[in-house]
């Protein structure tokens, strides 16, 4: 295996930033890289646990977000159907996110709530109601009620909201304060429309303007306070926002690879790691990209250097493209996975977690981007 090192300047241990570029909120999480060079090993039996994610505030303000057609009808239905298919969001769930966005744009127009935020919360919380074998009926109610979905971090600590329930995993305190029925009946936390409307009202409470990055971050933290899950939500916002502003559907393999990488946010950098679990709990940089594309049925070479020389190069990276650093003629030492809006997911180095951050920095040794899929 090739060396997987980082030559970027030292940064704070963890900094989170929300950026919206061209049409969506954007996640940016950076961890302190170390200036060091290590030989790689064929196998790794242990790793340095990553620093736990921080809940640092956003550093930049959002811009315009992807829009939902403002009126119910043929255009609305067509948009929901298209977006649902492009993003692998069940149609009934996507309908709930879109209806809530339209409703709250009229109820609290100053909030500027986007469907991207609601859909990202639903994805991270319960895979849009598909967790534990459930699904969403035509009336919006889950076929199997969902209680608290246990999520553990690298330290085996449960980071789920205690006693949460439903497709958005809303805490009892949030539900009791903001519960609402989209149909005018009794609010039901297991109903995607009611859960989404309740979450939306909670996000917009107290006159919040979610078009402001700091406010957006603080609002989301009231629903999902665990930094690990917030960071996954931010990454998903990146992806949904990128796809939402595109006139073309995403490459299915690229989207699958990106979703795989988002699920691995918070795992440690492991020198030579392939993320197989046990004594190999995490990834090095090319281990992550290799595993991500393997999950989509695409085989990559194993190291950053060989990946660089085996994939077609592109000028402007798109969702799922590989981002390379180093000197092509001597050594490509690092690779990440582009997720849109100038962001990538990567496994930086020992002591750090799989993360999301801006892929270009002043003074970096960016070598270019490559596209594993066509």
C-alpha positions, 0 to 999 in steps of 0.5 A: 500500500502507498503512503497516506499522509497529509501535507496541509497546514495545521488547523484547529482540532475540529471546526465545523462550517456550514456553507451554501454554494449555488443553491444549498447548505454546505457542510464543512468539518475539518480536523487538525492534520499533522505534517508527518510521513509514514510507511504503510503497513499491510494490516493494522490491528489497532488505531488511535481513536479519533477526536470526538466531533465538535459542535462548533458554529458555522463560519459562513452564511448560506445563499439561496437553496433549492426550491419546491414548486410553491403550489400543489398540482401537476408541477409539484407532483412531477418535481417530487417524483423526479427528486424522489427517484434521483435521490432514492427517497421513498415517494411518500417521504419526499412528498411529506418533506415537500408539503411541509416546505410549502406549508411553512414557506407560507406560515413562516416565510422569514424562516427560509426552511428548505426541503433539503434540511428536512430530507437530510434529517429524515435520511440520517434519522431513519433512512426516510422511514425504512429503518428496522424494516419499516416503510411509509403507507399511502396515508403517511403512517409507518407500517411498523412504528419506529422507536429510538434507533440506537446509534453508537460512536467509535467509543461505543457511546450511544449518541441517539436522542433518548426515547426518540421515535418516528421517522425523524427521531423526534425527542419527547420534549420536541414533540410535546412542544411543537406537535402538529397534524398536517391533516388537522387530526390528532398528531402522530409521531409515526406519520411522516407529514406530522413528524416533518411539520413538527420538526419544521416548526421546531426549526423555525421557532423563535423567529429563526431565519435558517438562511443564516448559517449560525442560526441553521446550525443551532436550530438543527442541534435542537433536533439532533444534538449529537455532533456525529449525527449533525455532521452526517446531516450536514454532509447529506445536505451537501449531497441533496442540495447539489443534486437538487440544483442539477438539471441532470440526475446523479450518477447512481454509482457515484451517489451510492459511493457518497452515501457509503462515505457519509455513513462512515463519518466519525470512524477513525483514520486507520493506517492501511485500514479497509474498514472491515471492523474488529481490528480494522475499524476504520480507513486510510484515505484510499481505503475509504474511496475503495470501499465506497466505490466497491459498495456501488460495484465499482472496483478501484485500485487500492492506493491514492497514487494508483487511483490517480493514474487509473481514472479519467481526469476532469477539470471541474469535479462533480458528485462522487469524483475523486480529489487528489493531492501530491505530485503525479510524477512521484507520489499522490499521497492523499485522496478524498470523495467530492460531495458537491459545493466545494466539499469532500469526505476523506480519512485524513490521518492517524488520530482523526475521524472521517470528515467533511471539509472544503477540498481546496486551501491556500498552499495545498498540493491539489493535483486534480480530480478523477472520475471513476464512473461515466 
